[in-house]
Amino acid sequence: MFNRTVMFAKQNAPLPMRVMTRRTLLGAHNTRLRLTVPVVTRSEYVNIYHCAVRKTASQWIKELFSDPITYRHSGLLTYDPRFYNWSHPRVTPPNRIALSLFFSRKRFDKIPKPDKYRAFFVMRDPRDMLVSSYFSTRNSHAPMGDVLEVRKVLHELPRKEGLLYLIDNLTAKGTFKAVRSWAVAPPSEEVRLFRYEDLVGENQANEVDQLMRHCGIAIPPAEMATLLSRYSFSNMNDRKGTGAVSHYRKGQPGDWRNHFDDDITEAFTKATGNLVELLGYPAYDETPSTTGK
């Protein structure tokens, strides 16, 4: 009952109240880390930027980088620019990890950055992004932007029609265009792309280690195991108490196959072009890889 009450409050509190609450909680969390967690090693980078589109495990990434283990081995606190009206000229103050920037690559390239920085973009099979967005928007996502408006539409439509509607909605928002902008950008030492499927797959420890090392963060294996266990999707669901409407509903690569039919496939291909192939994901008639590679 308590968890459902919290979920209701989260989804119905006015936006300014939610923003202020999250800013306060983040500030308290960072203060607690400063006072209680000794820094063993420091990242050489002044800022780290996590870039994403929605439904690519951005909340999970935020949990990993906000954990005391990560702080102990980086000395970097987290910062969510949305809670500060994007007022800092460099998006985030020095010695912080910016979580999460829902930017196209063009917009990211334009923001002022320090000389020593690292950035990463997490991509996901766009078909799974669509399905995840459908269930999240329909059932569990906190109100922001047009979530409540889209939720109302999705509740009024059968699932197939809802997915077709959401394809148009995400296209109009530029979601698929933003993913493409990161995929086609020239290679850069500072910026690296990671796959959601790899970060949550059978080689998770190695993949997350590569992500952390790209950011100048070296976490010993035993502590990495603790970190990943702490933020397994099942444990996060248990802590948040969201049950059947979980924000971490499934996360299984290839789940789109349970929801796509010929009409949805045709509409999705029309909206995204060769995006699936460009990102290196299996074609519609191929057997998916368990590692996402």
C-alpha positions in Angstrom: 0.0 0.0 0.0 2.8 2.4 0.9 4.6 1.8 -2.3 1.5 2.4 -4.4 0.9 5.6 -2.5 4.5 6.7 -3.3 4.0 5.9 -6.9 0.7 7.9 -7.0 2.4 10.9 -5.4 5.3 10.7 -7.9 2.9 10.6 -10.8 0.6 13.4 -9.6 2.7 15.9 -7.7 3.1 19.3 -9.6 6.2 19.5 -11.7 7.9 22.3 -9.7 7.4 20.3 -6.5 8.9 17.1 -8.0 11.9 19.1 -9.4 12.6 20.8 -6.1 12.3 17.5 -4.2 14.7 15.7 -6.5 17.2 18.6 -6.3 17.0 18.4 -2.6 17.5 14.7 -2.5 20.4 14.8 -4.9 22.1 17.5 -2.9 21.6 15.5 0.3 23.0 12.4 -1.4 26.1 14.2 -2.6 26.7 15.7 0.8 26.4 12.3 2.5 29.0 10.9 0.0 31.4 13.7 0.7 31.2 13.3 4.4 31.2 9.5 4.7 32.9 7.9 1.7 36.7 8.3 1.4 38.0 8.7 -2.1 40.6 6.0 -3.0 41.3 7.0 -6.6 40.2 10.0 -8.7 39.2 10.1 -12.3 41.5 12.2 -14.4 38.5 13.8 -16.2 36.9 17.0 -15.1 33.5 16.1 -16.4 31.7 13.0 -17.6 28.6 13.2 -19.7 26.0 10.5 -20.0 24.0 11.0 -23.2 20.9 9.1 -24.1 17.5 8.9 -25.4 14.7 7.6 -23.3 14.2 3.9 -22.6 17.9 3.1 -22.8 18.3 2.3 -19.0 19.1 5.9 -18.1 17.8 5.5 -14.6 19.9 2.3 -14.1 23.0 4.2 -15.4 22.2 7.0 -12.9 22.1 4.5 -10.1 25.4 3.0 -11.0 27.2 6.3 -11.2 25.6 7.7 -8.0 26.6 4.7 -5.9 29.2 5.2 -3.1 31.4 2.5 -4.8 31.7 4.6 -8.0 32.3 7.8 -6.0 35.1 6.0 -4.0 36.9 5.2 -7.2 36.3 8.4 -9.1 35.8 11.4 -6.7 33.1 12.6 -9.0 29.6 13.5 -7.8 26.6 13.3 -10.0 24.5 16.2 -11.3 21.2 16.3 -13.1 21.0 19.6 -15.1 17.2 19.3 -15.4 16.9 20.0 -11.7 18.9 23.2 -12.1 17.2 24.7 -15.1 20.2 23.9 -17.3 21.7 27.1 -16.0 25.4 26.2 -15.8 27.3 27.3 -19.0 29.0 23.9 -19.3 25.7 22.0 -18.4 27.4 20.7 -15.3 29.9 22.2 -12.8 33.5 20.8 -12.6 34.2 17.4 -11.1 30.7 16.1 -11.8 29.0 13.5 -13.8 26.1 14.8 -15.9 23.2 12.4 -15.7 21.4 12.2 -18.1 21.6 14.4 -21.2 18.9 13.7 -23.7 20.8 15.5 -26.5 21.4 14.8 -30.2 25.1 14.6 -31.1 24.9 18.0 -32.8 23.6 19.7 -29.6 26.1 17.9 -27.4 29.0 19.0 -29.7 27.9 22.6 -29.2 28.0 22.8 -25.5 31.2 24.2 -23.8 33.3 21.4 -22.3 36.5 21.2 -20.3 39.7 20.0 -22.0 39.6 16.7 -20.1 36.2 15.1 -20.4 34.6 11.8 -21.4 31.2 11.2 -22.8 29.2 8.1 -23.6 25.9 7.4 -25.4 23.9 4.3 -24.6 22.0 2.9 -27.6 19.4 0.1 -27.7 17.6 -1.8 -30.4 15.1 0.9 -31.4 12.3 -1.7 -31.7 12.7 -2.6 -28.0 12.9 1.1 -27.2 9.4 1.5 -28.8 7.9 -1.4 -26.8 9.5 -0.3 -23.6 8.3 3.3 -24.2 4.8 2.0 -24.8 4.5 0.2 -21.4 6.4 2.8 -19.5 4.3 5.7 -20.9 1.1 3.8 -20.5 1.7 2.6 -17.0 4.5 3.9 -14.9 6.5 6.9 -16.2 6.3 10.0 -14.0 4.5 13.0 -15.6 6.8 15.1 -17.7 6.4 16.7 -21.1 3.4 15.1 -22.8 3.4 11.9 -20.8 -0.1 12.3 -19.4 -1.5 13.3 -22.8 0.1 10.3 -24.5 -0.9 8.0 -21.6 -4.6 9.0 -22.0 -4.4 8.1 -25.7 -2.7 4.7 -25.1 -5.3 3.8 -22.5 -8.0 4.4 -25.1 -6.4 2.3 -27.8 -5.7 -1.4 -28.2 -2.1 -2.3 -27.9 -1.4 -2.5 -31.7 -2.9 0.8 -32.4 -1.1 2.3 -29.4 2.2 1.1 -30.7 1.4 2.6 -34.1 0.5 5.9 -32.5 3.7 5.9 -30.5 5.8 5.3 -33.6 4.4 8.6 -34.9 4.8 10.3 -31.6 8.5 9.4 -31.1 9.2 10.3 -34.7 7.7 13.7 -34.2 9.8 14.2 -31.1 13.0 13.4 -33.1 13.9 10.3 -30.9 15.0 8.1 -33.8 16.8 11.1 -35.5 18.7 11.7 -32.3 19.9 8.0 -32.1 21.0 8.2 -35.7 23.0 11.4 -35.0 25.2 9.5 -32.5 25.5 6.5 -34.7 26.8 8.4 -37.8 29.1 10.8 -35.9 32.9 10.4 -36.7 34.8 8.3 -34.1 36.2 10.3 -31.2 38.5 9.4 -28.3 36.3 11.4 -25.9 33.0 9.9 -26.9 32.1 6.2 -27.0 28.9 4.4 -27.8 27.7 1.5 -25.7 24.9 -1.0 -26.2 22.2 -1.5 -23.6 22.1 -5.2 -24.5 25.8 -5.6 -23.7 25.6 -3.6 -20.5 22.9 -5.9 -19.2 23.9 -9.1 -20.9 25.9 -12.2 -20.0 29.2 -10.3 -20.1 27.9 -7.5 -18.0 30.8 -7.2 -15.6 33.3 -6.8 -18.5 31.1 -4.3 -20.4 30.4 -2.1 -17.4 34.1 -2.2 -16.5 34.9 -0.9 -20.0 32.3 1.8 -19.6 33.8 2.9 -16.2 37.4 2.7 -17.5 36.4 4.9 -20.5 35.4 7.4 -17.8 38.6 7.0 -15.9 37.1 4.9 -13.2 38.7 1.6 -12.2 36.5 -0.5 -9.8 38.0 -3.7 -8.4 36.2 -6.9 -9.5 34.7 -7.7 -6.0 33.2 -4.2 -5.7 32.0 -4.3 -9.3 30.1 -7.5 -8.5 28.5 -5.8 -5.5 27.6 -2.8 -7.6 26.0 -4.8 -10.3 24.1 -7.1 -7.9 22.8 -4.0 -6.0 21.3 -2.6 -9.2 20.1 -5.7 -10.9 16.7 -4.9 -12.4 15.0 -7.4 -10.0 16.5 -5.7 -7.0 15.6 -2.3 -8.2 12.0 -3.4 -8.7 11.9 -4.9 -5.2 13.2 -1.6 -3.7 10.9 0.6 -5.7 7.9 -1.7 -5.1 6.5 -1.0 -8.5 5.4 -4.6 -9.2 3.5 -5.1 -12.5 3.9 -1.5 -13.6 7.7 -1.5 -13.1 9.7 1.2 -14.8 12.3 -1.7 -15.2 9.5 -3.8 -16.7 11.5 -6.4 -18.6 14.6 -5.2 -20.3 14.9 -8.4 -22.3 16.6 -7.9 -25.7 14.3 -8.9 -28.6 11.1 -8.4 -26.6 9.8 -6.5 -29.6 9.2 -9.8 -31.4 6.4 -10.4 -29.0 4.6 -7.3 -30.1 5.5 -6.5 -33.7 3.3 -7.7 -36.6 3.5 -6.9 -40.3 1.7 -3.6 -40.0 3.8 -2.4 -37.1 7.0 -3.5 -38.8 6.0 -1.6 -42.0 5.2 1.6 -40.0 8.4 1.3 -38.0 10.6 0.8 -41.0 8.9 3.8 -42.8 9.6 6.0 -39.7 13.2 4.8 -39.0 14.6 3.8 -42.4 17.7 1.7 -42.0 18.3 2.6 -38.4 18.1 -1.0 -37.1 20.8 -2.1 -39.6 22.9 1.0 -39.1 23.1 0.2 -35.3 24.0 -3.4 -36.1 20.9 -5.1 -34.7 19.5 -8.3 -36.2 17.1 -7.8 -39.1 13.5 -8.7 -38.6 13.9 -12.3 -39.9 17.2 -13.0 -38.0 17.6 -14.9 -34.7 18.7 -12.4 -32.1 22.0 -12.7 -30.3 21.9 -13.1 -26.5 24.7 -10.6 -26.1 23.3 -8.0 -28.4 26.4 -8.2 -30.6 
